[in-house]
Amino acid sequence: MKKIAFLFSTLLFSSILFAQEPDNYCGTEMPEEMIQWLKNYRQQAGDVSMKQGDETIYFIPLKAHIVGNNEGGGYYRVQSLLDAMCKLNEQFDEVGFHYYLLGDVNYINNTALYDHSGSFNSIITNSKVQNAANVYFVEDPSGNCGYFSGWRDYVAIKKSCGGPSNTTVAHEMGHYFSLPHTFYGWESRNQSEPPRATDERVSGSNCNTAGDFFCDTPADFISNRWNCPYTGTKVDFNGDPYVVDGAFFMSYANDNCQNKFSPEQIDAMRANLLSVRSNLLNHPQPVVEAVSSTENIYPPAGATGIPSNYAQIKWRKAEGATHYNLQMTRYFNGTFLNVDMITSDTSVVITNLDPVVNYRWRVRPFNAVHTCTEFTTYSTFVTKEPTAIVPNYTVSSISCPERVDGAVTFNPTGGAGGYTYKWSNGASSSSVDYLLPGNYF
C-alpha cells in the first residue's frame, strides 16, 4: 500500500500568536470578473434567501499541496492539515459545504514556492488538479497569512496561519467562492481618510451596489487587523457612525472574533458553486463513513531493544479509516517530529531512527471526509545499537553423484532483522534445495 514518509529537521508549530502574523493578513485581489458576477447576482437576488428550506450538503473536493524547501524540509504538519480541515468544515457548516481531501496529499519540494514572492507560476500549473479547490501550504505566501489567486485559481496559506485557532483558510475559501472583504473598496486606502460618496453607507441605502454588496454585513472600512468589539467614532459620508462587526470571516478582525458568514454571503457562495464552480461537483460523492478509534499494538509501551534501523510499528485497524497519521518523536523533545507519515497500512517499518534513544509514537485514523479524529495515547520504546549480521548456515551435501538433493539453509542473527534473500539461482527464501554440485551465492 502507498505510504508517504518524511524525516523532519525543523521545529514546527501548528498555531501562531497574532503578534507573529505577517503584516498583511490577506493578499487577495478579487478579479474583476468575480466582482462583476457578484454584482449581477446581488442585483437579481436582492434579499431573497436561496438557502431557506434547502438542506443540501455539497461536498467540495480540496486538493492539499504541502510545500517544503528544495531539501524536503519545513513541511506543514499532517496533524495541522487534519485539524485545519476539521475547523474549516465547522466554519462552513451553516453554508452547507463539506470539504474533503481529494486523493493523496501532494508534497512539493521547491524553495521558490515554499517562500515565494517571485515567479513560480510553472510550479502551480504543473501541480494543480482539475475540478478541485487547490490549496498550497507554504512557509511564506508573499508576506501574507494567505491569499486567493483569482487568475490562477488557487489558494496559498502560510503554514503558521493554518492552525485550528486561525480563520485564514475559511477567509480565503470565502474569496474562492466570490466573497470580497467586508471593507471592499478600502483595501489600498488609509482608513483615516474621509469616506467617499461611493462608499457603502451605514444606513444601507446603497448596500447592493457598494462595499461588499451585501446588506446584512454592516458597512466596514477597517483594512488592517483589529481587536473586536469596534469602539471607534468614524462616520460615513452621511455623518452616521460606523458600527463594524468583527464576527464575519471576511473582515480583518482578529481570529478569535470571527465566527460566521452572513445569510446573504452564504447564498452567494452556494449560487457561485452551482453556476460558476459546478465542475467541483463532477466527482462521485465521497464515502461519509464515520471513523472509529484505534490503539497501539507494537512495540508495547515501555519496550526496549527495538532496532533503530528496523523499528516495526503496528496498530489496530479503525473502522471507516482509509489512512493514518503516524507521529514519532524523541521522548524528551516532543515538539520535534522525527516521523510524520501518512499511510493506508496498519503497520510500517522505520529504518532511520537513532540508536539508544527513547522514542514515543501515536497514530490518528482518518478518511477523506472525517478528519476530526483523535490520536491514540503515546507509546514509548527504546532503540538499541544495531549489531553485525552473523550468517549462520548449514549445508546438506549431495548423497551420491547421480542425486539432485543438495541443500543450503541460512539462519542469520544480528543486524536489524527482517532479512531478505537473493540467490544466484533466483531463489528468494532462506533455504535452497534440490541442488546439483556447484557454487551458490
Residue, then its C-alpha position, 0 to 999 in steps of 0.5 A: m500500500k502507498k505510504i508517504a514518509f518524511l524525516f523532519s529537521t525543523l521545529l514546527f508549530s501548528s498555531i501562531l500568536f497574532a503578534q507573529e502574523p505577517d503584516n498583511y493578513c490577506g493578499t487577495e485581489m478579487p478579479e474583476e470578473m468575480i466582482q462583476w458576477l457578484k454584482n449581477y447576482r446581488q442585483q437579481a437576488g436582492d434579499v431573497s434567501m436561496k438557502q431557506g428550506d434547502e438542506t443540501i450538503y455539497f461536498i467540495p473536493l480540496k486538493a492539499h499541496i504541502v510545500g517544503n524547501n528544495e531539501g524536503g524540509g519545513y513541511y506543514r504538519v499532517q496533524s495541522l492539515l487534519d485539524a485545519m480541515c476539521k475547523l474549516n468544515e465547522q466554519f462552513d457548516e451553516v453554508g452547507f459545504h463539506y470539504y474533503l481531501l481529494g486523493d493523496v496529499n501532494y508534497i512539493n519540494n521547491t524553495a521558490l514556492y515554499d517562500h515565494s514572492g517571485s515567479f513560480n507560476s510553472i510550479i502551480t500549473n504543473s501541480k494543480v488538479q482539475n475540478a478541485a479547490n487547490v490549496y498550497f501550504v507554504e512557509d511564506p505566501s508573499g508576506n501574507c497569512g494567505y491569499f486567493s489567486g483569482w487568475r490562477d485559481y488557487v489558494a496559498i496559506k502560510k503554514s503558521c496561519g493554518g492552525p485550528s485557532n486561525t480563520t485564514v483558510a475559511h477567509e480565503m475559501g470565502h474569496y474562492f467562492s466570490l466573497p470580497h472583504t467586508f471593507y471592499g473598496w478600502e483595501s489600498r486606502n488609509q482608513s483615516e481618510p474621509p469616506r467617499a460618496t461611493d462608499e457603502r453607507v451605514s444606513g444601507s441605502n446603497c448596500n447592493t451596489a457598494g462595499d461588499f454588496f451585501c446588506d446584512t454585513p454592516a458597512d466596514f472600512i477597517s483594512n488592517r487587523w483589529n481587536c473586536p468589539y469596534t469602539g471607534t467614532k468614524v462616520d460615513f459620508n452621511g455623518d452616521p457612525y460606523v458600527v463594524d462587526g468583527a464576527f464575519f470571516m471576511s473582515y480583518a478582525n482578529d481570529n478569535c472574533q470571527n465566527k460566521f458568514s452572513p445569510e446573504q454571503i452564504d447564498a452567494m457562495r452556494a449560487n457561485l458553486l452551482s453556476v460558476r464552480s459546478n465542475l467541483l461537483n463532477h466527482p462521485q460523492p465521497v464515502v461519509e463513513a464515520v471513523s472509529s478509534t484505534e490503539n497501539i499494538y507494537p512495540p508495547a509501551g515501555a519496550t526496549g531493544i527495538p532496532s533503530n534501523y528496523a523499528q516495526i510499528k503496528w496498530r489496530k485497524a479503525e473502522g471507516a479509516t482509509h489512512y493514518n497519521l503516524q507521529m514519532t518523536r524523541y521522548f524528551n523533545g516532543t515538539f520535534l517530529n522525527v516521523d510524520m507519515i501518512t499511510s493506508d497500512t496498519s503497520v510500517v517499518i522505520t529504518n532511520l531512527d537513532p540508536v539508544v534513544n527513547y522514542r514515543w509514537r501515536v497514530r490518528p485514523f482518518n478518511a477523506v471526509h472525517t478528519c476530526t479524529e483523535f490520536t491514540t495515547y503515546s507509546t514509548f520504546v527504546t532503540k538499541e545499537p544495531t549489531a553485525i549480521v552473523p550468517n549462520y548456515t548449514v549445508s546438506s551435501i549431495s548423497c551420491p553423484e547421480r542425486v539432485d538433493g543438495a541443500v543450503t539453509f541460512n539462519p542469520t542473527g544480528g543486524a536489524g532483522g527482517y532479512t531478505y534473500k537473493w540467490s544466484n539461482g533466483a531463489s528468494s527464501s532462506s533455504v535452497d534445495y534440490l541442488l546439483p554440485g556447484n557454487y551458490f551465492 
